[in-house]
């Protein structure tokens, strides 16, 4: 027996078992409503057919059945009472199909039709089987309460007619007292059997509905899973495509950077040499007759040439990327050295909070010194010039193994959209900057088999943490020889 799946399932948020039970109940209710609607339609035609049949019985059967016993208005009874017994349930089935009141109204009318046929045939025994046929048809409603209504109708009819007009029910004026009990017993037995069958059919229907609800839920889950997997795969493909494109651009950029930086190094060196010569000559000859602005301009030239040299050095460092040469390297002295290299401005203090007792890690000293210098300088420059601030360098061993180093500042922080791109080459939040400092840091950290994490509380400061595993040395690292 197939269950219709056209009902709208409940999408209420809740535990899965409750949703499954709600969906199963909805399927059962839908199927019963459709099935009971079909039974209502069956009884609509049956009522009209029984009315026509009752008229024929009244014309051709009743006079012979009652011959010599009574002269009742059989035809009038069949037409008028039959009309009442048919029109009432037909109106119910047409106006309120599938409802409980309709089922009980049909049950009463159908069993009264049995009583009318028994009366028209003069209480003939074979006509009593109409009762059992009616009960069987009513069982298609799968509602034991309807059968209970039918049995009650039969018992009331047998009780009233058995007492007032037994000949209409049993075909004789003085039947035995046990005849009423016998008829009632068999009607109750048949109705009981049909009620049990209806209950079992309902139980089977509910089990099928649960299986269908589970199947639908599983299908929806699998579809959602597959859709999610497909979406994830598409996102992964797009991300991989973007990554490949970015890597290709970085490779091209690296090659171009290395070439341009190498070509710029010689002119910069020549310019700085010429600047130094002019400065020495001026100091030797004195400043007699010179424009007083010339020394200041020479200082500007020296500062800008030094800035250009730093940029070229950063470009070359990012482009070449040599494997680290690791060896035991005490961390606190290395941090102290990096702090001494970073130019500090007034109002900013840098604290070395690395403990002497920290286990000595294996590092490429020069590369990790550059990591520290870049991170500390980045933190110092993050603090606005108009206010004082602090930069702290802290390192600790983790309980699960490995160690971490953290550089924090109390500057204004980094906005979330920028934080996601902070390690990208050529991306900078500064007005004057190459955008390579943190990109170099990330490459050097990854070269050591570690990872770096940037965090920021906007308006409160930033944290850059380098996480080293138990053995941070990557496979391509080269052990350094003392």
Secondary structure, DSSP 8 states (H G I E B T S, - for coil): ------S------S-HHHHHHHHHHHHHHHHHHHHHHHHHHHHHHHHHHHHHHHHHHHHHTHHHHTTTT----HHHIIIIIHHHHHHHHHHHHHHSTT-HHHHHHHHHHHHHHHHHHHHHTTS-GGGGHHHHHHHHHHGGG--HHHHHHHHHHHHHHHHHHHHH-HHHHHSSSS--THHHHHHHHHHHHHHHHHHHHHHHHHHHHHHHHHHHHHHHHHHHHHHHHHHHHHHHHHHHHHHHHHHHHHHHHHHHHHHHHHHHHHHHHHHHHHHHHHHHHHHHHHHHH-STT--THHHHHHHHHHHHHHHHHHHHHHHHHHHH----EEEEE-HHHHHHHHHHHS---TTEEEEE---TTS--EEE-HHHHHHHHHHHHHHHHHHS-TTS-EEEEEEEEE-TTS-EEEEEEE-SS---HHHHTTTTSTT--SSSS--S-HHHHHHHHHHHTT-EEEEEEETTTEEEEEEEE-TT---TT-EE---
